[in-house]
Amino acid sequence: MNEKKHWDRIAPSYNDEIFDVYASDKKKKLQRFIRKHGSKNKTAIDFGCGNGKSFPYLAPNFKHIVGLDISKGLLKQAKQRGYANVDLKQADLTKQNLALAPVDFAFCCNVIMFPELKKNYTMLANINKALHTGGTAIMVLPSLDSALFSSWRLIEMYRKEGVEVSEIPAHEFHYFKGNKRDLIQGIVHIEGVPTKHYSYSELQVICKEAGFKITAIEKLEYHWSTEFASVPEWLKEPYPWDWLVECVKD
Ligand SMILES: C[S@@+](CC[C@H](N)C(=O)[O-])C[C@H]1O[C@@H](n2cnc3c(N)ncnc32)[C@H](O)[C@@H]1O
């Protein structure tokens, strides 16, 4: 995929089209994790900052932040937020050997989800390289377990209405559009876009391989309305989730 073209096309309607983690985060956990690592002596990079949705949380908590993104359209919107301690730069974060001045804190929310799997590993390595030793990264990543669990819940919803699994319209499972190899590798289609999703154990492996020591992998839980247009009264916890990974550069 040509990410620059894709994201520049979405930029004008970004807020309507793209999932807002902060609005959906049931327990406001992401904000707490940012505050936990914040310090007026620390510098940070927001990898794939988009239109700067995280700046209201990052800017008051850090000395200086660099927002990096591939989309000029989104960077323009991010600039309009007007944070004095945020500098913005266009960069393709999937390119090897990015030259970035090292920082204390790396933040990356729903970016490392390329269907071309190598790009995810290169981006993880870039994040690791951009940190001082001992620096922390907070990353939000799509969960394969959550995608499978949501579909299982959908089957339950139909069953309670008297519809057997074999009778459920095929379009309800449009998420799992790829072949077996895609599915095994965590490629799930969101709004028609192939999107890499991760299992818990896979994260343990790939973060270690990128040079990180994991300090926490937690669920960032969302309301069921983020998955289904109509949510039955009985559908409660466990809720759908992204992974929140906290790790330290070893
Ligand atoms: C789902 S949005 C998330 C944006 C932001 N982190 C947020 O949570 O609102 C994905 C972002 O990644 C950026 N992106 C996609 N591919 C990229 C690449 N190769 N290099 C840098 N940024 C990229 C997009 O432009 C977009 O802003």
The ligand as a Gaussian input file, in Angstrom:
#p B3LYP/6-31G(d) Opt

LIG

0 1
 C       -4.760000       5.054000      12.557000
 S       -3.820000       6.496000      12.329000
 C       -3.316000       6.825000      14.001000
 C       -2.889000       8.227000      14.199000
 C       -2.606000       8.657000      15.615000
 N       -1.504000       7.919000      16.191000
 C       -3.847000       8.531000      16.459000
 O       -3.879000       7.666000      17.342000
 O       -4.805000       9.292000      16.242000
 C       -2.334000       5.924000      11.561000
 C       -1.323000       7.031000      11.297000
 O       -0.104000       6.461000      10.824000
 C        0.411000       7.276000       9.801000
 N        1.258000       6.439000       8.939000
 C        0.871000       5.402000       8.170000
 N        1.921000       4.875000       7.537000
 C        3.013000       5.593000       7.913000
 C        4.399000       5.515000       7.589000
 N        4.870000       4.609000       6.736000
 N        5.223000       6.404000       8.168000
 C        4.743000       7.345000       9.019000
 N        3.463000       7.465000       9.363000
 C        2.593000       6.586000       8.812000
 C       -0.826000       7.791000       9.093000
 O       -0.576000       8.929000       8.304000
 C       -1.764000       8.048000      10.261000
 O       -1.595000       9.323000      10.784000

